[in-house]
Structures are given as structure tokens and as C-alpha cells.
């Protein structure tokens, strides 16, 4: 439990920070494509006897490099790059998972890769997660201002002399690392839940970047810790004492948090509808 809570908190915080820029840049589908690349990398690593985390990270970095080489600066280029990488990664993942299940002695290899295995991750993995996490956050800090400007408008960023291609490449590297790390917690299939859910909820609550990042981290870490605790407690819910997957609880809490984030705007809208014309004019002033 201690290792699960530590890893979950670290990964959720990192994914939330990177995810805010992912949502702003409209690259959620690109993040999803990298999860399939991580599936191929993790299953391939397991096939040759390596730790899945190494395959998650290496696969994500390779996929991000291919997407950047094809071109992700414009919407049409993003869709093309995402489609090519997604198709190739899905095919490789299917092959490697098949070989894992037929030739590997590891029990539950497919379950471990696809849906996470945070309760069986060895404590020796923590230093690697910390190192990759520090690198990811360092990349975001390094290009924070130009990345924010290019996320809002590529044309304005170019006009101001921002090296958009370099900034985009460093961001894609950070995205690949965060997706690889989140695969440890929720598995490769559901890793976009931590990448997109908390930032999307935060950006519905506030448009200030610093606050959005802080809210996203709080939502992501809180959802992960609550999911881990519920998954642990679920072992005692039924007569069979088979616990429910931790990834299910994390995704469920993130989904509820996203729905709840839209309530303040709805309440404000209803209040505005009920206001008299004079009250509406005063509010506008």
C-alpha cells in the first residue's frame, strides 16, 4: 500500500501537469495514441525479460519521436501522425501480447500491461519513477512560457520568434514520459484518464494557468489515492475476496470529478437566467 500510494501520487501529479498543456493544445488523441505505443513497449519489454516500466517509457519516447517527425504542428498533420502511429502500435501490441501469453511464464502478463499492476510493483521501481518524473517536470519548466504561448496560438508564437518545433518536440517528450509512467498505475488502456480527466476538470473551474495546474494535481492525486484505498478495501466486499481493479476506481473517481467540475457553471447560468434585467445589467457592469 505504501508503494502504491507513493507511486500513484507521483505519477498522478506528473500526468496532471503535462495534461493541462495536452488539453490546451488539443492533443488528447495524440496522448491516446502514445498509450498504444506504451502497450507495445511494455509487452515487448516483458517478452524479453525486462521490467514493463522500461518498455512503457522507451516505447512512448519512440512513438513521440515518430509523431513529431511526421508532423504535429498543424491539425491535419496531427491527425495523420496520430493515425499512423496508432495503427502501427496497435499491431505490434497485439503481436507482443500474444507472444507474452503463449511463450512467457509470467502469469497475467496481459492484465498487468493493459490494466496496471500498482499493488505488485516492486519498491525498487520507485527511484526510476522519480528520475523520469523529475525529467518530465524539468522539461515542462524549461519551456513553460513558450509552450503556453504556442499552445494558445502557434502563429503568434512564431511571430514572436518562439522555436515552435523545438518546443513541440520537448513537450512531446514530456508527454511520452508521463504516459509511460501513468501506465504503471492504470495500465496502458486507461492511462489517458489521468492525463486528460483532472486537467479537463481543472480548466472548467479556472482559466488561470497556475491555478489550473494546481487544481489538476489535487484532483489527479486525490482520485488516485482514493482509488487505491477503495481497491484495497474491495478485497473484503464479497465472499470470494477478489479485489476490484484499482484502475476502475481511479477512472470512476476522475469521471465523477469531471462531472462535478461543471456544476458551478450550471449554477451560475441558472442564477443569471433567474436574475431580473436590472440585476443582469449590474452584474455585467
CORCORVEN-V702054 format. One record per pair of residues at least 6 apart in sequence whose C-alpha atoms are under 7 Angstrom apart, sorted by the first residue. I is the first residue (numbers start at 1). J is the second residue. Records with the same first field share a line. If there is no record, write none. Layout:
I = J ; J
//
This chain:
1 = 119
3 = 123
4 = 118 ; 119
5 = 225 ; 228
7 = 126
8 = 185 ; 224 ; 225
9 = 221 ; 224 ; 225
11 = 181 ; 182
12 = 194 ; 220 ; 221 ; 224
13 = 217 ; 220 ; 221
14 = 133 ; 137 ; 178
15 = 178 ; 182 ; 194 ; 195
16 = 194 ; 195 ; 198 ; 199 ; 216 ; 217 ; 220
17 = 213 ; 217
18 = 175
19 = 195 ; 196 ; 199
20 = 199 ; 213
21 = 151
22 = 28
23 = 196 ; 200
24 = 151 ; 152
25 = 151
28 = 196
30 = 82
31 = 192
32 = 192
33 = 82 ; 85 ; 86
34 = 60 ; 63 ; 176 ; 179
35 = 179 ; 188 ; 189 ; 191
36 = 86 ; 89 ; 90 ; 188
37 = 59 ; 60 ; 63 ; 89
38 = 55 ; 56 ; 57 ; 59 ; 60 ; 180 ; 188
39 = 56 ; 93 ; 113 ; 114 ; 188
40 = 59 ; 89 ; 92 ; 93 ; 96
41 = 55 ; 56 ; 58 ; 59
42 = 52 ; 53 ; 55 ; 56 ; 113
43 = 52 ; 93 ; 96 ; 97 ; 113
44 = 55 ; 96
45 = 51 ; 52 ; 54 ; 55
46 = 52
47 = 100 ; 104
53 = 180 ; 184
56 = 180
57 = 176 ; 177 ; 180 ; 181
60 = 176 ; 177 ; 180
61 = 173 ; 176 ; 177
63 = 85
64 = 172 ; 173 ; 176
67 = 81 ; 82 ; 85
68 = 169
70 = 81
71 = 77 ; 78 ; 81
72 = 78 ; 81
97 = 110
100 = 109
101 = 109
113 = 187 ; 188
114 = 187 ; 188 ; 189
115 = 186 ; 187 ; 188 ; 189 ; 190 ; 247
116 = 183 ; 184 ; 185 ; 186 ; 187 ; 247
117 = 184 ; 185
118 = 184 ; 185
129 = 181
132 = 177
136 = 174 ; 177 ; 178
139 = 170 ; 174
140 = 171
143 = 167
146 = 162
147 = 167
149 = 157
150 = 157 ; 164
157 = 164
158 = 164
179 = 191
182 = 191
183 = 191
186 = 247
193 = 251
194 = 220
197 = 254 ; 255 ; 258
198 = 216 ; 219 ; 220 ; 254
199 = 216
201 = 257 ; 258 ; 261
202 = 212 ; 215 ; 216
203 = 212
204 = 261 ; 262
205 = 261
206 = 212
223 = 250 ; 253 ; 254
224 = 250
227 = 246 ; 249 ; 250
228 = 246
230 = 249
231 = 243 ; 244 ; 245 ; 246 ; 249
232 = 243
234 = 243 ; 244
235 = 241 ; 242 ; 243
272 = 280
//
